[in-house]
């Protein structure tokens, strides 16, 4: 069986000052509970956490300088714990070509 590998992609986009608007730093989470450490209803999702973060800055349509982490909380030892995917970054509103004056 071949090991799983993942490619990391970095995209660089040059923007002029009128092309975007900084809206602030945001943090979003998507959590799922686990019983007896093994049984889970679902897994937390990165995209759901990113949507949660973006929703906290009205008008945002992009997250810059994103960081993704995992947070785990033990609520009832050996019986129930919660696993969360945390996405944080700077919320930005990218303007359309018409809004930017192009």
N, C-alpha and C positions, 0 to 999 in steps of 0.2 A: 504494500500500500504506500503510495507516494505521500510525502508530507504536504500539508496545505501551505500555500504561500500566497501572499497578498501584495499587490503593487500599490505603492503610495504615489499619488499624483499631486503635483504642485502646479497651480495655475497662477501666472502673474499677469495682471491686467493693469495697464496704465490709465489712470483717470485724471481728468482735469478737475479743479476745485468746484465747478458748477455741475459736475456729473453725479454728485452724490451728496447726502446729508447724513451726518453722524447723529445717531439717536441715543446712544448710551450703551453701557455695559449690561448684559443680561445673562441670566442663568436659567436653564430649563432642565426638567427631570422627567423621566419615564420610569416608573417603578413596578415591580412584580413581587408578589409574596411567594415564599416557599415553606412547605410544611415538612417537618422531619428531615430537613436539609436536601432531600431528594425530590420530593413531589412539588411540581410547580404548575401553575395554571397557564402561564405564558412567560416569555422572556422579555425583558425590557428592550426597547428599540431606540437606536440612535436617532432615526428620523423623527420619531414622536417627541423625543427630548429637544431636538432642534426646532420643531414646530412650536413647542411650549415656550422655548426661549424667544423666538421671533414674535410670538403673540404678546409678549410682555412689553414690546415696544411698538405701539400702534403706527402703522405705515411702513414698518421694516419689511424688506424683501430679500435681505442678505445678511449673513453673519460672517464678519471678518475676524481673523486671528482666533479661530475656533480651537477649543481644547475639549477633549472628551475624556471622561473618567468614570470610574465605577465606585459607587458608595454602597456599603452593606451595613445594615442595622440588625442587631439581634433584639427582637422584641420579647420573645419568650424563649429562654435558652433551651436548645436542643429540640424545640417544637416548631417555632415559627420565626422566620427572619425575612427581611425585605432587601432586595437587590435593586439598585437604581443606576441607570445610565445618566450621567450629568454632562450637559453640553453648555459651555460658557463662551462668550465672545462679545465683540462689539457689534451692536445692531446698526445696520446701515440701510438707508433708503436710496436705491439706485434710481436715478431719473431716467425717463424715456428720452429718446432723441429729441422729441418735441419740447419736453420740459427743459432740457439742457440747452436748447437754443441751436441745435445743429441742423 
